[in-house]
């Protein structure tokens, strides 16, 4: 496609030339070729950290002042940074813990690990490593769980702010059905969350998410207080888990007998909305998908985690039928890789198991613009529209001998994207840029 975003020639600071791809619409909603812009020899122009123009290099180069150096990336693909819509930074060091399904995994591995995050210095050390891993894998924005400790969020945001990242995080709310030394109370959870919102939300590129762990660990009173926070601060996020595991769903039914299913527990506390993101949604009923759609809520599709814990295969076709906003999540540490390319690999396989095909265009849409839409950040991140923040990556076609051999046989962009999604991992991220700066 040859559409060019108009260019302002004054004060342009950076330009990058190479093969460029970004999405402008959901491939499931429009003709696939209308869902993206692809420039075989493209130019991305950045001014003051924001996208100023994108188009064919032959069209845009003449508009650039002679003083601008053009950086060239060859044998690779320039695209927006990946967006992870569900991940737990405190679980970084317990990744690949053996042999349990969800509820047992929480009890045996997760809760003991999270107790360490009362120490803010421990949190900073883990946050530094976690964010470095994300950036190495080409992920430039994430929606992140902290722990029940206020210090865990202070630690995370401190490091994210130093790195000038767009990140969303929240303190876990959890006042029942968990170890005593990981419990907060309805009032302390509300007060701590409120203080963190006042301190961090919309500071630089940071945003806050009200974060009930999941319905079983929150009383109705605590969920209602979370709903109060959303009313007091309408532009914060809601981040929690939903319908991940069949035993979990049965437990929710026992704990909340007056609710019409898992989603209704959250709905009764006014937790659904445009900035509400529910992780997993593996076992959703049609009426729940309709309610998610009606409220513009989003689901984070976490295939590596769903396979690792034996939770099941997310029904993407069902979500599409009800026009539910969907992003991708690695769900570290039940997920087994920080790499969104690896996540695309597993996502494709989950849909194969359901008898459905996941096109490579839909995969990369979910990893970029789809994630931005799920997070209500369309126009801010996720593609190269004029004025968007210039967080972008370069995927390397020659990162491994196998990739180089396989790419050489590709006949078109569809085949290249599919090979990247099947064979790619963090080794295939040649460069990561934040607000136009290579980091």
SULMOVEN-V220660 format. One line per field, one symbol per residue. ss: DSSP state (A for helix, B for strand, O for the rest). psi: psi as a letter, one per 30 degrees, with the letter a starting at -180 (. if undefined). burial: + if it has 24 or more other C-alpha atoms within 12 Angstrom, else -. A space follows every 50 residues. Layout:
ss->???
psi->???
burial->???
This chain:
ss->OOOOOOOOOOOOOBBBBBBBBBBOOOOOOOOAAAOBBBBBBBBBBBBOOB BBBBBBAAAAAAAOOOOOOBBBBBBBBBBBOBBBBBBBAAAAAAOOOOOO OAAAAAAAAAAAAAAAAAOAAAAAAAAAAAAAAAAAOOBBBBBBBOOOOA AAAAAAAAAAAAOOOBBBBBOBBOOOOOOAAAOOOAAAAAAAAAAAAAAA OOOOOBBBBBBBOOAAAOOAAAAAAAAAAAAAOOOOBBBBBBOOOAAAAA AAAAAOOOOOOAAAAAAAOOOOOOOBBBBBOOOOOAAAAAAAAAOOOBBB BOAAAAAAOOOOOOOAAAAAAOOOBBBBOOOOOOOOOOOAAAAAAAAAAA AAAOOOOOOAAAAAAAAOAAAAAAOOOBOOBOOOOOOOBOOBBBBBOOOO AAAAAAAAOOOOAAAAAAAAAAAOOAAABBBBBBOOBBO
psi->lgkkkkkkfkgkelkkkakkklkflkffflkeffflkkjeilkjkkkhgl kelkakefefeffklffkkjkkklhakkllklkjgjkjefgeggkhkkgl aeeeeeefeeeeefffgfjeeeeeeeeeeeeeeeeeggkfkljkkbafke eeeeeeeeeeeeghljlkllkkkjglhlkeggkaleeeeeeeeeeeeeef kgkbgklkkkikdlefgkleeeeeeeeeeeeeifgllkjalkhekeeeee eeeefifflileefeeefghgkafgkkjkdheiklefeeeeeeeggllkj jieeeeeegheajkieeeeeeghkkklkkfhkgelgkfkfeeeeeeeeee eeffglkjlfeeefeefceeeeeeghgkfelfahlkflkijlljkjfgel eeeeeeeffkfleeeeeeeefeflaffgjekkkkhfkk.
burial->---++-+----+++++++++++++++++------+++++++++++++-++ +++++++--++-++-----+--+-+++++++++++++++++++++-+--- +++-++--+++-++++++-+-+++++++-+++++++++++++++++++++ +++++++++++-++++++++++++++++---+++++--++-+++-++--+ +---++++++++++++++++++++++++++--++++++++++++++-++- -+---+----+++++++-+++++++++++++++++--++-+++-++++++ ++++++++++++++++++++-+++++++++++++++++++++++++++++ +------++++++++++++++++++++++++++++++++++++++++++- --+---+-----+--++++++++++++++++++++++--
